[in-house]
Amino acid sequence: MNERQSKLLAAIIDQFIETALPVGSKKLLESGEFICSSATIRNEMGQLEDEGFLEQPHISSGRIPTAIGYRMYVRDFMKPSAREKTVKKRFESLREQYFQRKDQERVYEAVALMARMIPNVAFASVPHKDRVYYMGLANVLKQPEFQSNPLLASDVAELLEKGLSDLLDQVEVDDKVRYYIGDEHILGNIQSCSMMVTEYKVRDQRGVIGVLGPMRMDYAYNTVALDMVADLLRSYS
């Protein structure tokens, strides 16, 4: 195979990969890569076909690569660096989506873990999204305060479903555990409850994780549990 035939085979395979259509001499000349006549191109393509590198699906069509042609292309002509910019751009986009999904999974799993540790509601805001995961409402509804006051139970459920994200925007949060105990301004209709919050970060994305329950909650136990789960999330940073 001479130099022009090598270049021709590589060009045909590149075009076929892009279009999935048989490649003819006219298309090859339009690319500007070849300074020769259409007849010369056709002759060279015929030679490559005779040698098994190309085939012609129909008499009037252009050529497509054979398995032998692809093998030679991969071995001798392929230039990965020519596609590096395109691949990197696609990779970076998908990589960020991948890590965002993993961040959300970690937060969800952390909330699930804490809800199994405490008899209250565990919650956490989700990086990259304006939403809050919560679990453990059933834990709270079993508490005497809520058994005797269905309206309070309803207010807590409504807060969790509709207003928890807005509530977290109002509170001061840092890497220490902060307590909002029967706070009329913050807790509104559920001021007979308490909330504990602290900050976590995953890949520089800030989030809030906390506990919501009756004012009678075990603050010492919940503080340790909250600190441990928040540290688990921070360890992913």
C-alpha positions in Angstrom: 0.0 0.0 0.0 1.5 3.3 -1.1 1.3 6.6 0.8 -1.6 8.0 -1.1 -3.6 4.7 -0.7 -2.9 4.8 3.1 -4.1 8.4 3.3 -7.1 7.5 1.1 -8.1 4.5 3.3 -7.9 6.6 6.5 -10.0 9.4 4.9 -12.7 6.9 3.7 -12.9 5.3 7.1 -13.1 8.7 8.9 -15.9 9.8 6.6 -17.8 6.5 6.9 -17.6 6.6 10.7 -19.1 10.1 10.6 -21.8 9.6 8.0 -22.5 5.8 7.8 -22.7 6.4 4.0 -20.6 4.9 1.2 -17.8 7.3 0.3 -17.2 8.3 -3.3 -14.3 10.0 -5.1 -16.3 13.3 -5.4 -16.7 13.5 -1.6 -13.0 12.8 -1.1 -11.9 15.5 -3.5 -14.2 18.0 -1.8 -12.4 17.5 1.4 -9.3 19.2 -0.1 -7.0 16.5 1.2 -6.1 15.1 -2.2 -4.5 16.9 -5.2 -5.2 14.6 -8.0 -8.0 13.7 -10.5 -11.2 11.9 -9.7 -10.1 9.1 -12.0 -6.9 8.7 -9.9 -9.0 8.5 -6.7 -11.3 5.9 -8.3 -8.3 3.8 -9.4 -6.7 3.9 -6.0 -10.1 2.9 -4.4 -10.4 0.0 -6.8 -6.9 -1.2 -5.8 -7.8 -1.0 -2.1 -11.0 -2.9 -2.9 -9.0 -5.6 -4.7 -6.7 -5.9 -1.7 -9.7 -6.4 0.6 -9.6 -3.1 2.5 -12.7 -1.7 1.0 -15.9 -3.0 -0.5 -18.6 -1.5 -2.8 -22.2 -2.3 -1.5 -23.7 -1.4 -4.9 -22.2 -0.9 -8.4 -23.1 2.8 -8.5 -22.2 3.6 -4.9 -19.0 4.6 -3.1 -16.9 2.3 -0.9 -17.1 1.3 2.7 -14.4 -0.2 4.9 -14.1 -3.9 5.5 -13.0 -5.5 8.7 -9.5 -5.8 7.3 -9.6 -2.0 6.5 -10.7 -1.2 10.0 -7.9 -3.3 11.5 -5.3 -1.5 9.5 -6.8 1.8 10.4 -6.7 1.1 14.1 -3.2 -0.3 13.9 -1.5 2.3 11.6 -3.6 5.4 10.9 -5.9 6.2 13.8 -5.0 9.5 15.6 -6.8 9.6 19.0 -5.3 13.0 19.7 -7.4 14.5 16.9 -10.6 13.6 18.9 -9.2 14.5 22.3 -10.8 17.9 22.6 -14.3 16.5 21.7 -13.9 13.6 24.0 -12.7 15.8 26.9 -15.6 18.2 26.5 -18.1 15.3 26.5 -16.4 13.7 29.4 -16.3 16.8 31.6 -20.1 17.3 31.1 -20.9 13.7 31.9 -18.4 13.6 34.8 -20.1 16.5 36.5 -23.5 14.8 36.1 -22.0 11.6 37.5 -20.6 13.3 40.6 -23.8 15.3 41.1 -25.8 12.1 41.1 -23.4 10.5 43.5 -23.6 13.6 45.8 -27.3 13.2 45.9 -27.1 9.5 46.6 -24.7 10.1 49.5 -27.0 12.7 51.1 -30.0 10.4 50.7 -28.1 7.5 52.3 -26.9 9.7 55.1 -30.5 10.8 55.9 -31.6 7.2 55.8 -28.8 6.2 58.1 -29.7 9.0 60.6 -33.4 8.2 60.5 -32.6 4.7 61.7 -30.5 6.1 64.6 -33.0 8.6 66.0 -36.7 8.5 66.9 -37.2 11.8 65.1 -37.2 13.2 61.6 -33.8 13.3 59.8 -33.4 15.7 56.9 -30.8 17.2 54.6 -30.7 19.7 51.8 -29.5 18.3 48.5 -26.5 19.9 46.6 -27.3 21.1 43.1 -31.0 21.0 43.8 -33.6 23.2 45.6 -35.0 20.3 47.6 -34.6 18.5 50.9 -34.6 14.8 51.6 -36.3 13.8 54.8 -37.1 10.5 56.5 -38.6 9.4 59.8 -42.0 11.1 59.8 -43.4 7.8 61.1 -40.9 8.0 64.0 -42.3 11.4 65.1 -45.9 10.5 64.7 -45.5 7.7 67.2 -44.4 10.3 69.9 -47.1 11.1 72.6 -47.1 14.8 71.6 -48.3 14.0 68.1 -50.6 11.2 69.2 -52.5 13.6 71.4 -52.5 16.5 68.9 -53.3 15.5 65.3 -53.2 19.1 64.2 -49.6 19.4 65.2 -48.8 16.1 63.4 -50.5 17.6 60.3 -48.5 20.8 60.6 -45.2 18.9 60.8 -46.2 16.8 57.7 -47.1 19.9 55.8 -43.8 21.6 56.7 -41.8 18.6 55.5 -43.7 18.3 52.3 -43.9 22.0 51.3 -41.8 24.3 53.5 -38.7 22.7 54.8 -36.4 24.2 52.1 -37.7 27.7 52.8 -37.3 27.1 56.6 -33.7 26.2 56.2 -33.0 29.4 54.2 -34.0 31.3 57.3 -31.8 29.7 59.9 -28.1 30.3 60.6 -26.0 27.3 59.8 -22.3 26.6 60.2 -20.2 23.6 61.1 -21.4 23.5 64.7 -24.8 22.1 65.7 -27.3 24.9 66.2 -30.5 24.5 68.1 -33.9 26.0 67.5 -36.0 25.1 70.5 -39.7 26.1 70.4 -38.6 29.2 68.4 -41.8 31.0 67.5 -40.2 33.1 64.7 -38.6 30.1 63.0 -40.9 27.2 63.8 -44.2 29.0 63.5 -47.1 26.5 63.7 -44.8 23.8 65.2 -43.2 25.9 67.9 -43.8 23.0 70.3 -41.1 21.2 68.3 -37.3 21.7 68.1 -34.9 21.6 65.2 -31.1 20.9 65.2 -29.0 21.8 62.2 -25.4 21.8 61.0 -23.5 22.3 57.8 -21.8 19.8 55.6 -19.9 20.1 52.3 -19.6 17.7 49.4 -17.1 18.7 46.7 -17.4 22.4 47.9 -21.1 22.3 47.7 -22.7 23.5 50.9 -25.7 21.6 52.4 -27.6 21.5 55.7 -28.4 18.4 57.7 -30.5 18.2 60.7 -33.1 16.7 63.0 -36.7 17.8 63.7 -38.8 16.4 66.6 -40.8 17.3 69.7 -39.3 19.7 72.2 -38.8 16.8 74.5 -36.3 15.2 72.2 -33.0 13.7 73.5 -30.7 16.6 72.6 -27.5 14.9 73.8 -28.1 11.7 71.8 -29.3 13.6 68.7 -26.3 15.9 68.8 -23.9 13.0 68.7 -25.8 11.3 65.9 -26.1 14.5 63.9 -22.3 15.2 64.3 -21.4 11.7 63.2 -23.5 11.6 60.1 -22.4 15.1 59.1 -18.8 14.1 59.5 -19.5 11.1 57.3 -20.8 13.4 54.6 -17.8 15.8 55.0 -15.4 12.8 54.6 -16.5 12.7 50.9 -15.2 16.2 50.2 
